[in-house]
Structures are given as structure tokens and as C-alpha cells.
Amino acid sequence: MDMRLLRLSEVLALVRLGKTTLYQLVKDGDFPAPIKISRRATAWRSEDVSNWVKTREATR
């Protein structure tokens, strides 16, 4: 299991979406929500992002 945490710039590069679109998907429940890693920082679990990408590939 990959326990790596991805920052926003890494997630955007992986999923090829804009920041506004990504946060709208999170708000709508269509993309994994980030976790707080400090008072002012958030990150996404790489496993969650990978699973989201695989789901998208399966629906193509």
C-alpha cells in the first residue's frame, strides 16, 4: 500500500484538471477530499487519487 501524500500541485499534474475544477469535484463528492496535515496544509492520499484515476479509466 502506497502511503505517500500528494500536495495540490502534484494532484493537479496527475489528474490534469484545474484547481477550481478539482475543488468543485471534491465539493460534489466526485473526488477524494484532502486531509489536513498541519494547521495550514492539506494533502491527498496517493492511493485515493490512484483509485480515482483507475475508476475514470474503467469508464472510458
C-alpha positions in Angstrom: 0.0 0.0 0.0 1.3 3.4 -1.0 1.1 5.8 2.0 2.5 8.8 0.1 0.8 12.1 0.5 0.4 14.4 -2.5 0.3 18.2 -2.4 -2.1 20.1 -4.6 0.4 20.8 -7.4 1.2 17.0 -7.6 -2.5 16.1 -7.7 -3.3 18.7 -10.4 -0.4 17.4 -12.6 -1.6 13.8 -12.2 -5.3 14.3 -12.9 -4.7 17.2 -15.5 -7.5 19.3 -14.0 -7.6 22.9 -12.9 -7.6 23.9 -9.3 -11.2 25.2 -9.4 -12.5 22.1 -11.2 -10.7 19.8 -8.7 -12.2 21.6 -5.7 -15.7 21.5 -7.3 -15.3 17.8 -7.7 -14.3 17.5 -4.1 -17.3 19.6 -3.0 -19.6 17.5 -5.1 -18.2 14.3 -3.6 -16.8 13.2 -7.0 -13.1 13.3 -6.0 -11.4 12.3 -2.7 -11.2 15.0 -0.1 -7.8 16.2 1.1 -6.7 15.6 4.7 -5.2 18.2 7.0 -1.5 17.6 7.6 -0.9 20.7 9.5 -2.7 23.9 10.5 -2.3 25.4 7.1 -1.5 22.5 4.8 -3.6 19.7 3.2 -2.7 16.7 1.1 -4.3 13.8 -0.7 -3.5 10.2 -0.1 -1.8 8.9 -3.3 -3.9 5.7 -3.1 -7.1 7.7 -3.1 -6.0 9.6 -6.2 -4.8 6.5 -7.9 -8.1 4.8 -7.3 -10.0 7.8 -8.7 -7.9 7.7 -11.9 -8.4 3.9 -12.3 -12.2 4.4 -11.9 -12.1 7.0 -14.7 -10.1 4.7 -16.9 -12.6 1.9 -16.4 -15.5 4.1 -17.5 -13.8 5.1 -20.8 
